[in-house]
Amino acid sequence: MLSTRNNLYENPDLVEGDMLFPAEFANSIRGVAARGSSVPWTKGIVPYEILPGYASTQQAFIIATMQKMERLIAVNNYKCIQFRPRIASDIYYITIVNGQGCASYVGQNTGVTMARTVTLQHPGCIGEAHIMHELLHALGFYHEQSRPDRDDYVRINYANIQYGMINNFDKYTNTAVDTQNTPYDYKSVMHYEKNTFSVNGLPTIEPLVSNVSIGQRDNMSLIDIQEVRLFYNCSAIGTTLPPISTTTTSK
């Protein structure tokens, strides 16, 4: 049987288990990727609201994780990505809800009228790397194993995949996504775990090199960070990061 943790990322009604797309793109989701001009958030600013449904400590943990992402992505202490509470004039913002599973819309999607929901179920998704995974989707990023060059690095075991879920292992084309000339990242927090969508408990995806693990949910990898910096044209200019908070939060 699949673990509860895996199931949180394996909603059969969502693209690749945890990604949401506007209805306008329902018939061409694979073409809506990092290359689209509507995907990045303007100036790297992501307004957010957190709806009722979380304890104060859980809400504080989500905010602290956003702040950690800002620090990891920052260049020479200058903020590149900024998560801030939404204000009345914000047209585009993410809405964080305690719903079913872990899921997110991908990117800002300028010009599209919709709620840009990030679902972080408690219990299950209020962990640092789980939050980072969904917020990276919100920033415009897709799963690592869907890269055009993935077959050079992993093997997909189609016989072990649940019925009707094989499409979740499709590759994107070079015209749909931009790898930004970064190497394939087994350590990416955006990589599927080895048993994702398994019908029999056996691996659905395996590295082609030995002694390599995939699907870690500990932190953003160095390449994850590099990719965000490249995508958002980060440089050592802009807003200086505030002092590190000493407030302790819990999950």
C-alpha positions as YAML, in Angstrom:
chain: A
units: angstrom
residues:
- id: 1
  name: MET
  ca: [0.00, 0.00, 0.00]
- id: 2
  name: LEU
  ca: [1.20, 3.50, -0.74]
- id: 3
  name: SER
  ca: [2.17, 5.68, 2.18]
- id: 4
  name: THR
  ca: [-0.04, 8.57, 3.25]
- id: 5
  name: ARG
  ca: [2.79, 10.96, 2.43]
- id: 6
  name: ASN
  ca: [2.88, 9.78, -1.17]
- id: 7
  name: ASN
  ca: [-0.90, 9.95, -1.49]
- id: 8
  name: LEU
  ca: [-0.85, 13.63, -0.58]
- id: 9
  name: TYR
  ca: [0.99, 14.24, -3.87]
- id: 10
  name: GLU
  ca: [-1.01, 11.72, -5.90]
- id: 11
  name: ASN
  ca: [-4.40, 13.24, -6.62]
- id: 12
  name: PRO
  ca: [-5.61, 11.44, -9.78]
- id: 13
  name: ASP
  ca: [-7.65, 14.50, -10.79]
- id: 14
  name: LEU
  ca: [-4.63, 16.83, -10.91]
- id: 15
  name: VAL
  ca: [-1.80, 17.07, -13.43]
- id: 16
  name: GLU
  ca: [1.13, 14.94, -12.22]
- id: 17
  name: GLY
  ca: [-0.68, 14.54, -8.91]
- id: 18
  name: ASP
  ca: [-0.39, 18.02, -7.46]
- id: 19
  name: MET
  ca: [-0.52, 20.68, -10.20]
- id: 20
  name: LEU
  ca: [-3.48, 22.87, -11.14]
- id: 21
  name: PHE
  ca: [-4.03, 24.81, -14.36]
- id: 22
  name: PRO
  ca: [-6.56, 27.40, -15.55]
- id: 23
  name: ALA
  ca: [-9.54, 26.04, -17.51]
- id: 24
  name: GLU
  ca: [-8.30, 27.99, -20.55]
- id: 25
  name: PHE
  ca: [-5.35, 25.61, -20.74]
- id: 26
  name: ALA
  ca: [-7.24, 22.37, -20.06]
- id: 27
  name: ASN
  ca: [-6.54, 21.01, -23.53]
- id: 28
  name: SER
  ca: [-2.91, 22.11, -23.76]
- id: 29
  name: ILE
  ca: [-1.44, 22.01, -20.29]
- id: 30
  name: ARG
  ca: [1.86, 20.64, -21.47]
- id: 31
  name: GLY
  ca: [2.41, 23.83, -23.44]
- id: 32
  name: VAL
  ca: [2.02, 26.07, -20.40]
- id: 33
  name: ALA
  ca: [5.42, 26.03, -18.80]
- id: 34
  name: ALA
  ca: [8.33, 28.13, -17.69]
- id: 35
  name: ARG
  ca: [8.80, 29.55, -21.20]
- id: 36
  name: GLY
  ca: [5.44, 31.35, -21.03]
- id: 37
  name: SER
  ca: [5.67, 35.09, -20.36]
- id: 38
  name: SER
  ca: [2.61, 34.87, -18.08]
- id: 39
  name: VAL
  ca: [4.27, 32.43, -15.70]
- id: 40
  name: PRO
  ca: [6.76, 34.50, -13.62]
- id: 41
  name: TRP
  ca: [5.41, 36.72, -10.87]
- id: 42
  name: THR
  ca: [5.96, 40.39, -11.63]
- id: 43
  name: LYS
  ca: [9.21, 41.59, -10.04]
- id: 44
  name: GLY
  ca: [9.33, 38.29, -8.14]
- id: 45
  name: ILE
  ca: [6.66, 39.50, -5.72]
- id: 46
  name: VAL
  ca: [4.11, 36.88, -4.67]
- id: 47
  name: PRO
  ca: [1.26, 38.31, -2.59]
- id: 48
  name: TYR
  ca: [-0.47, 35.72, -0.43]
- id: 49
  name: GLU
  ca: [-3.37, 35.17, 1.90]
- id: 50
  name: ILE
  ca: [-3.75, 32.29, 4.35]
- id: 51
  name: LEU
  ca: [-7.35, 31.31, 4.90]
- id: 52
  name: PRO
  ca: [-8.72, 30.23, 8.30]
- id: 53
  name: GLY
  ca: [-8.24, 26.56, 9.04]
- id: 54
  name: TYR
  ca: [-4.75, 26.55, 10.50]
- id: 55
  name: ALA
  ca: [-3.58, 26.92, 14.09]
- id: 56
  name: SER
  ca: [-1.53, 30.04, 14.71]
- id: 57
  name: THR
  ca: [1.64, 27.94, 15.00]
- id: 58
  name: GLN
  ca: [0.95, 26.31, 11.62]
- id: 59
  name: GLN
  ca: [0.33, 29.65, 9.96]
- id: 60
  name: ALA
  ca: [3.55, 30.99, 11.49]
- id: 61
  name: PHE
  ca: [5.42, 27.94, 10.18]
- id: 62
  name: ILE
  ca: [4.16, 28.53, 6.63]
- id: 63
  name: ILE
  ca: [5.29, 32.17, 6.78]
- id: 64
  name: ALA
  ca: [8.66, 31.17, 8.26]
- id: 65
  name: THR
  ca: [9.16, 28.72, 5.37]
- id: 66
  name: MET
  ca: [8.43, 31.49, 2.87]
- id: 67
  name: GLN
  ca: [11.03, 33.64, 4.59]
- id: 68
  name: LYS
  ca: [13.54, 30.79, 4.47]
- id: 69
  name: MET
  ca: [12.97, 30.44, 0.72]
- id: 70
  name: GLU
  ca: [13.57, 34.19, 0.31]
- id: 71
  name: ARG
  ca: [16.89, 33.82, 2.12]
- id: 72
  name: LEU
  ca: [18.01, 30.74, 0.22]
- id: 73
  name: ILE
  ca: [17.25, 32.36, -3.14]
- id: 74
  name: ALA
  ca: [18.66, 35.79, -2.21]
- id: 75
  name: VAL
  ca: [21.87, 36.97, -3.88]
- id: 76
  name: ASN
  ca: [24.40, 38.60, -1.56]
- id: 77
  name: ASN
  ca: [21.62, 39.26, 0.96]
- id: 78
  name: TYR
  ca: [19.43, 40.99, -1.62]
- id: 79
  name: LYS
  ca: [15.93, 39.60, -1.89]
- id: 80
  name: CYS
  ca: [14.98, 38.20, -5.30]
- id: 81
  name: ILE
  ca: [11.69, 36.49, -4.48]
- id: 82
  name: GLN
  ca: [9.34, 38.15, -2.03]
- id: 83
  name: PHE
  ca: [6.28, 36.62, -0.42]
- id: 84
  name: ARG
  ca: [4.15, 39.28, 1.25]
- id: 85
  name: PRO
  ca: [0.58, 39.53, 2.57]
- id: 86
  name: ARG
  ca: [-1.85, 40.62, -0.12]
- id: 87
  name: ILE
  ca: [-3.26, 44.13, -0.16]
- id: 88
  name: ALA
  ca: [-6.53, 45.36, -1.65]
- id: 89
  name: SER
  ca: [-4.92, 46.50, -4.90]
- id: 90
  name: ASP
  ca: [-3.32, 43.12, -5.68]
- id: 91
  name: ILE
  ca: [-4.88, 41.53, -8.76]
- id: 92
  name: TYR
  ca: [-2.84, 38.34, -8.60]
- id: 93
  name: TYR
  ca: [-2.08, 36.51, -5.37]
- id: 94
  name: ILE
  ca: [-1.94, 32.99, -3.99]
- id: 95
  name: THR
  ca: [-4.51, 31.68, -1.55]
- id: 96
  name: ILE
  ca: [-3.21, 29.08, 0.90]
- id: 97
  name: VAL
  ca: [-5.87, 26.69, 2.18]
- id: 98
  name: ASN
  ca: [-6.06, 23.68, 4.47]
- id: 99
  name: GLY
  ca: [-7.68, 21.47, 1.85]
- id: 100
  name: GLN
  ca: [-7.16, 17.97, 0.51]
- id: 101
  name: GLY
  ca: [-3.57, 16.99, -0.19]
- id: 102
  name: CYS
  ca: [-0.63, 19.12, -1.33]
- id: 103
  name: ALA
  ca: [-1.27, 21.03, -4.57]
- id: 104
  name: SER
  ca: [-0.71, 24.34, -6.35]
- id: 105
  name: TYR
  ca: [-1.40, 26.29, -9.50]
- id: 106
  name: VAL
  ca: [1.73, 26.87, -11.58]
- id: 107
  name: GLY
  ca: [2.90, 30.46, -12.01]
- id: 108
  name: GLN
  ca: [1.17, 33.82, -11.93]
- id: 109
  name: ASN
  ca: [-0.83, 33.30, -15.17]
- id: 110
  name: THR
  ca: [-1.25, 36.97, -15.99]
- id: 111
  name: GLY
  ca: [-4.59, 37.84, -17.54]
- id: 112
  name: VAL
  ca: [-6.41, 34.77, -16.23]
- id: 113
  name: THR
  ca: [-9.27, 35.27, -13.79]
- id: 114
  name: MET
  ca: [-9.10, 32.55, -11.15]
- id: 115
  name: ALA
  ca: [-8.14, 31.77, -7.58]
- id: 116
  name: ARG
  ca: [-4.46, 30.83, -7.46]
- id: 117
  name: THR
  ca: [-4.85, 28.21, -4.77]
- id: 118
  name: VAL
  ca: [-2.04, 26.50, -2.89]
- id: 119
  name: THR
  ca: [-3.41, 23.58, -0.87]
- id: 120
  name: LEU
  ca: [-1.43, 22.55, 2.19]
- id: 121
  name: GLN
  ca: [-3.32, 19.90, 4.11]
- id: 122
  name: HIS
  ca: [-2.79, 19.51, 7.84]
- id: 123
  name: PRO
  ca: [-1.70, 16.99, 8.84]
- id: 124
  name: GLY
  ca: [0.68, 15.99, 6.07]
- id: 125
  name: CYS
  ca: [1.76, 19.06, 4.09]
- id: 126
  name: ILE
  ca: [2.84, 21.45, 6.85]
- id: 127
  name: GLY
  ca: [6.47, 20.45, 6.59]
- id: 128
  name: GLU
  ca: [9.20, 22.74, 5.33]
- id: 129
  name: ALA
  ca: [10.05, 20.89, 2.10]
- id: 130
  name: HIS
  ca: [6.40, 20.10, 1.32]
- id: 131
  name: ILE
  ca: [5.61, 23.81, 1.51]
- id: 132
  name: MET
  ca: [8.67, 24.64, -0.60]
- id: 133
  name: HIS
  ca: [7.63, 22.08, -3.23]
- id: 134
  name: GLU
  ca: [4.19, 23.65, -3.70]
- id: 135
  name: LEU
  ca: [5.50, 27.22, -3.58]
- id: 136
  name: LEU
  ca: [8.02, 26.34, -6.30]
- id: 137
  name: HIS
  ca: [5.07, 25.23, -8.41]
- id: 138
  name: ALA
  ca: [3.44, 28.58, -7.62]
- id: 139
  name: LEU
  ca: [6.64, 30.33, -8.74]
- id: 140
  name: GLY
  ca: [6.38, 28.58, -12.12]
- id: 141
  name: PHE
  ca: [8.27, 25.30, -11.76]
- id: 142
  name: TYR
  ca: [7.36, 21.77, -12.78]
- id: 143
  name: HIS
  ca: [8.52, 18.33, -11.71]
- id: 144
  name: GLU
  ca: [12.16, 17.51, -12.40]
- id: 145
  name: GLN
  ca: [11.51, 14.09, -13.94]
- id: 146
  name: SER
  ca: [9.36, 15.68, -16.68]
- id: 147
  name: ARG
  ca: [12.39, 17.36, -18.27]
- id: 148
  name: PRO
  ca: [12.94, 16.64, -21.99]
- id: 149
  name: ASP
  ca: [16.25, 14.90, -21.20]
- id: 150
  name: ARG
  ca: [15.02, 12.78, -18.30]
- id: 151
  name: ASP
  ca: [15.44, 9.44, -20.12]
- id: 152
  name: ASP
  ca: [19.20, 9.97, -19.96]
- id: 153
  name: TYR
  ca: [18.98, 9.90, -16.16]
- id: 154
  name: VAL
  ca: [15.98, 7.84, -15.01]
- id: 155
  name: ARG
  ca: [14.02, 4.79, -16.13]
- id: 156
  name: ILE
  ca: [10.22, 4.82, -16.03]
- id: 157
  name: ASN
  ca: [8.80, 1.41, -15.08]
- id: 158
  name: TYR
  ca: [5.44, 1.65, -16.80]
- id: 159
  name: ALA
  ca: [4.30, -1.82, -15.64]
- id: 160
  name: ASN
  ca: [4.34, -0.58, -12.04]
- id: 161
  name: ILE
  ca: [2.24, 2.55, -12.64]
- id: 162
  name: GLN
  ca: [-1.41, 2.71, -11.56]
- id: 163
  name: TYR
  ca: [-4.02, 2.38, -14.29]
- id: 164
  name: GLY
  ca: [-4.79, 5.73, -15.89]
- id: 165
  name: MET
  ca: [-1.78, 7.45, -14.31]
- id: 166
  name: ILE
  ca: [0.84, 6.85, -17.03]
- id: 167
  name: ASN
  ca: [0.26, 10.33, -18.45]
- id: 168
  name: ASN
  ca: [1.71, 11.76, -15.24]
- id: 169
  name: PHE
  ca: [5.09, 10.46, -16.40]
- id: 170
  name: ASP
  ca: [5.02, 12.25, -19.75]
- id: 171
  name: LYS
  ca: [7.99, 14.39, -20.73]
- id: 172
  name: TYR
  ca: [7.75, 18.05, -21.67]
- id: 173
  name: THR
  ca: [9.18, 19.24, -24.97]
- id: 174
  name: ASN
  ca: [11.99, 21.76, -25.29]
- id: 175
  name: THR
  ca: [9.48, 24.28, -26.60]
- id: 176
  name: ALA
  ca: [7.30, 23.89, -23.50]
- id: 177
  name: VAL
  ca: [9.90, 24.14, -20.75]
- id: 178
  name: ASP
  ca: [13.30, 25.70, -20.28]
- id: 179
  name: THR
  ca: [15.88, 23.67, -18.36]
- id: 180
  name: GLN
  ca: [17.99, 26.86, -18.25]
- id: 181
  name: ASN
  ca: [21.03, 24.72, -19.06]
- id: 182
  name: THR
  ca: [21.08, 23.30, -15.55]
- id: 183
  name: PRO
  ca: [22.03, 19.65, -15.02]
- id: 184
  name: TYR
  ca: [19.45, 17.00, -14.19]
- id: 185
  name: ASP
  ca: [18.93, 17.15, -10.45]
- id: 186
  name: TYR
  ca: [18.30, 13.90, -8.59]
- id: 187
  name: LYS
  ca: [18.33, 15.93, -5.36]
- id: 188
  name: SER
  ca: [15.62, 18.36, -6.45]
- id: 189
  name: VAL
  ca: [12.74, 18.85, -4.04]
- id: 190
  name: MET
  ca: [10.63, 18.85, -7.24]
- id: 191
  name: HIS
  ca: [11.55, 15.25, -8.18]
- id: 192
  name: TYR
  ca: [9.05, 12.38, -7.88]
- id: 193
  name: GLU
  ca: [9.74, 9.76, -5.25]
- id: 194
  name: LYS
  ca: [10.64, 6.31, -6.55]
- id: 195
  name: ASN
  ca: [7.21, 4.78, -5.80]
- id: 196
  name: THR
  ca: [5.01, 7.65, -6.94]
- id: 197
  name: PHE
  ca: [1.73, 6.32, -8.45]
- id: 198
  name: SER
  ca: [2.88, 2.72, -7.89]
- id: 199
  name: VAL
  ca: [0.22, 0.04, -8.30]
- id: 200
  name: ASN
  ca: [2.20, -2.68, -6.56]
- id: 201
  name: GLY
  ca: [4.65, -0.94, -4.23]
- id: 202
  name: LEU
  ca: [7.52, -1.38, -6.69]
- id: 203
  name: PRO
  ca: [9.46, 1.58, -8.12]
- id: 204
  name: THR
  ca: [7.84, 3.53, -10.93]
- id: 205
  name: ILE
  ca: [10.94, 5.62, -11.53]
- id: 206
  name: GLU
  ca: [14.57, 4.62, -10.99]
- id: 207
  name: PRO
  ca: [17.87, 6.48, -11.46]
- id: 208
  name: LEU
  ca: [20.14, 5.08, -14.16]
- id: 209
  name: VAL
  ca: [23.13, 5.51, -11.86]
- id: 210
  name: SER
  ca: [23.65, 3.52, -8.69]
- id: 211
  name: ASN
  ca: [23.64, 4.82, -5.12]
- id: 212
  name: VAL
  ca: [21.41, 7.79, -5.95]
- id: 213
  name: SER
  ca: [18.17, 8.58, -4.15]
- id: 214
  name: ILE
  ca: [15.31, 10.64, -5.55]
- id: 215
  name: GLY
  ca: [12.29, 12.43, -4.15]
- id: 216
  name: GLN
  ca: [13.88, 14.00, -1.08]
- id: 217
  name: ARG
  ca: [11.59, 16.23, 0.93]
- id: 218
  name: ASP
  ca: [14.14, 17.92, 3.17]
- id: 219
  name: ASN
  ca: [14.98, 21.22, 1.49]
- id: 220
  name: MET
  ca: [15.50, 22.99, -1.82]
- id: 221
  name: SER
  ca: [18.60, 21.68, -3.58]
- id: 222
  name: LEU
  ca: [21.38, 23.95, -4.76]
- id: 223
  name: ILE
  ca: [20.17, 23.49, -8.34]
- id: 224
  name: ASP
  ca: [16.58, 24.30, -7.31]
- id: 225
  name: ILE
  ca: [17.89, 27.58, -5.94]
- id: 226
  name: GLN
  ca: [19.99, 28.24, -9.04]
- id: 227
  name: GLU
  ca: [16.99, 27.65, -11.30]
- id: 228
  name: VAL
  ca: [14.82, 30.16, -9.43]
- id: 229
  name: ARG
  ca: [17.59, 32.75, -9.61]
- id: 230
  name: LEU
  ca: [17.95, 32.22, -13.35]
- id: 231
  name: PHE
  ca: [14.21, 32.23, -14.01]
- id: 232
  name: TYR
  ca: [13.70, 35.48, -12.11]
- id: 233
  name: ASN
  ca: [16.93, 37.14, -13.30]
- id: 234
  name: CYS
  ca: [18.15, 37.55, -9.75]
- id: 235
  name: SER
  ca: [21.04, 39.89, -9.04]
- id: 236
  name: ALA
  ca: [22.59, 41.61, -6.05]
- id: 237
  name: ILE
  ca: [20.29, 44.61, -6.29]
- id: 238
  name: GLY
  ca: [16.94, 45.44, -4.82]
- id: 239
  name: THR
  ca: [15.56, 44.94, -1.33]
- id: 240
  name: THR
  ca: [17.92, 43.95, 1.47]
- id: 241
  name: LEU
  ca: [16.80, 41.01, 3.57]
- id: 242
  name: PRO
  ca: [15.66, 41.88, 7.11]
- id: 243
  name: PRO
  ca: [17.51, 40.51, 10.15]
- id: 244
  name: ILE
  ca: [16.90, 36.84, 10.90]
- id: 245
  name: SER
  ca: [13.96, 36.32, 13.23]
- id: 246
  name: THR
  ca: [14.59, 34.41, 16.43]
- id: 247
  name: THR
  ca: [10.94, 33.42, 16.76]
- id: 248
  name: THR
  ca: [10.47, 29.68, 17.13]
- id: 249
  name: THR
  ca: [7.57, 28.07, 15.32]
- id: 250
  name: SER
  ca: [6.29, 24.52, 15.26]
- id: 251
  name: LYS
  ca: [4.37, 22.28, 12.90]
...
